[in-house]
Amino acid sequence: MGLNARQKKVIELYAEGTPVTDIAKICGVSRTTIYADLDNDDVKAGVDTCLTEIKSQVEKQVVNKLDSYVSELDKLALTSKSEKTKLDALQYLMDRGLGKPSSKTSLDIQDKREDDGTSDDMLADVLGIDEDNLEQDQE
């Protein structure tokens, strides 16, 4: 069964995040009618398609500006006065570049660090920051 003009408008407005009450006012029907439309399989599929298109457009925009985003993060990581901000920016860049470890891997690494004597002062040395600031920022 095809969608009528109102259902197409409902799909568009709902996918954009418009509240159901506002959609009902715009379409000149009750909220119950809008909820019934949203329960329709064809409308659900239309909303999913619309959301997928919106997500795809946003991803394309982000990819097109990715170099400038990474450059700004890099600048923030290297020039920020806050050790916490530096650490967060560097950690984010590392996670994005190398992949974020799972919690199991993180636990294994922590256990290994404890076993082999690796400590926060070594991490602070690698990052070029004061160990005391690292500990303060982690609290």
MIBAFI-194031 format. One record per residue (C-alpha): residue number from 1; x, y, z. Coordinates in steps of 0.05 Angstrom, whole numbers, plus 5000, padded with zeros to 4 digits. Layout:
<doros>
n;xx;yy;zz
NUM;X;Y;Z
...
</doros>
This chain:
<doros>
n;xx;yy;zz
1;5000;5000;5000
2;5027;5069;4982
3;5037;5127;5028
4;4991;5187;5025
5;5016;5259;5027
6;5005;5266;5102
7;5044;5203;5118
8;5102;5227;5075
9;5101;5293;5113
10;5099;5254;5179
11;5160;5214;5158
12;5198;5278;5140
13;5180;5315;5203
14;5190;5256;5250
15;5258;5240;5221
16;5279;5312;5231
17;5261;5305;5305
18;5196;5345;5306
19;5153;5327;5366
20;5090;5287;5352
21;5046;5343;5380
22;5076;5392;5330
23;5070;5343;5273
24;4996;5334;5289
25;4986;5410;5288
26;5024;5418;5223
27;4984;5362;5190
28;4918;5384;5220
29;4903;5316;5253
30;4903;5288;5323
31;4964;5259;5357
32;4929;5191;5356
33;4929;5194;5280
34;5003;5210;5279
35;5018;5152;5327
36;4976;5107;5283
37;5017;5130;5222
38;5082;5117;5260
39;5057;5046;5275
40;5047;5033;5201
41;5102;4988;5171
42;5109;5031;5109
43;5117;5094;5150
44;5168;5059;5196
45;5208;5039;5134
46;5203;5110;5108
47;5229;5139;5174
48;5286;5089;5174
49;5304;5108;5102
50;5301;5182;5118
51;5345;5174;5180
52;5395;5133;5140
53;5399;5188;5088
54;5409;5241;5142
55;5463;5200;5175
56;5498;5190;5108
57;5497;5264;5093
58;5527;5280;5162
59;5581;5227;5154
60;5600;5256;5086
61;5606;5326;5117
62;5649;5300;5173
63;5694;5261;5126
64;5703;5322;5082
65;5727;5362;5143
66;5764;5307;5178
67;5833;5335;5163
68;5816;5401;5194
69;5785;5367;5255
70;5847;5324;5266
71;5891;5385;5257
72;5852;5424;5309
73;5854;5365;5358
74;5929;5359;5346
75;5938;5434;5359
76;5896;5429;5423
77;5936;5368;5446
78;6002;5403;5436
79;5986;5475;5458
80;5934;5470;5513
81;5954;5496;5581
82;5911;5442;5615
83;5946;5376;5623
84;5878;5342;5626
85;5858;5372;5560
86;5924;5351;5528
87;5916;5280;5555
88;5843;5275;5532
89;5860;5301;5462
90;5920;5255;5454
91;5880;5196;5481
92;5824;5210;5431
93;5873;5215;5373
94;5906;5149;5394
95;5839;5114;5403
96;5815;5138;5334
97;5881;5121;5301
98;5894;5053;5333
99;5825;5033;5355
100;5798;5037;5425
101;5816;4977;5468
102;5760;4936;5498
103;5752;4937;5574
104;5782;4866;5577
105;5844;4889;5540
106;5849;4950;5585
107;5846;4905;5646
108;5899;4859;5617
109;5944;4919;5603
110;5934;4946;5673
111;5951;4878;5703
112;6013;4874;5659
113;6034;4945;5680
114;6029;4924;5753
115;6068;4860;5740
116;6126;4892;5702
117;6131;4956;5743
118;6105;5002;5689
119;6074;5063;5723
120;6040;5129;5711
121;6108;5165;5713
122;6128;5127;5650
123;6063;5147;5617
124;6074;5219;5639
125;6145;5217;5610
126;6119;5192;5543
127;6066;5246;5541
128;6114;5300;5565
129;6072;5321;5624
130;6083;5325;5700
131;6062;5260;5735
132;6029;5300;5791
133;5984;5334;5741
134;5967;5267;5710
135;5945;5240;5778
136;5905;5303;5793
137;5870;5300;5726
138;5851;5227;5736
139;5815;5242;5802
</doros>
